[in-house]
Amino acid sequence: ADVCTNSGLELQNDDGSLMAFVCTAMPKDLKDLLYPSLVACLDSPDLFSIRLPSPANENLPQPFDCLHFSWYNRYAICTQPRAPSCSCTQGNDAPSDVHPYELCLGNPRTNMWQMLPYTSSDMAEYGQLFDRLVQAFQDVFLWIGSALQVHLPEAEYSALVQVVESLPGNVISHVEPFISLVVNINTQTAGLCIFYDQ
């Protein structure tokens, strides 16, 4: 697949690191199938008909739908000194010869299952839709992964891949090198920031 090598916009932080990359070189055959593939995955193309409210409230606006097909990790590993508000588990003083599941955190009734990565409720509730999206956009995900491999610094791309490869039970991410796919329908915003985004 043709990966954007010269057509794109790199936004950098003050320290020169990559903040964002916008690639405009998606092959036409992939680009032309984006909307028809999305409509085919959903129950009805009516979801995309934008109806703005009128003064007489004759036309109610379409609801905003957001689906998160994600893996979550409730407890993260801290890479910096622990802040008072940090909820991550460091484990710096943990013995190296004991498996993490066999450690107690000062309480023998510690629920170790809460520390395992888990999937979002949307994965279970809309599993068939997720499967259809993965199948319809498989070539797009492969192209995005190739573009990221070309443009991200090697360390950052390796970190993404490492997260994907460490999912429990040797689960394969169908949107590699990511572990999440978010679908927003009927949104028109200058910028979207959800509560969980930081």
Order of alpha helices (4+ residues) and beta strands (2+ residues): beta-beta-alpha-beta-beta-alpha-alpha-alpha-alpha-beta
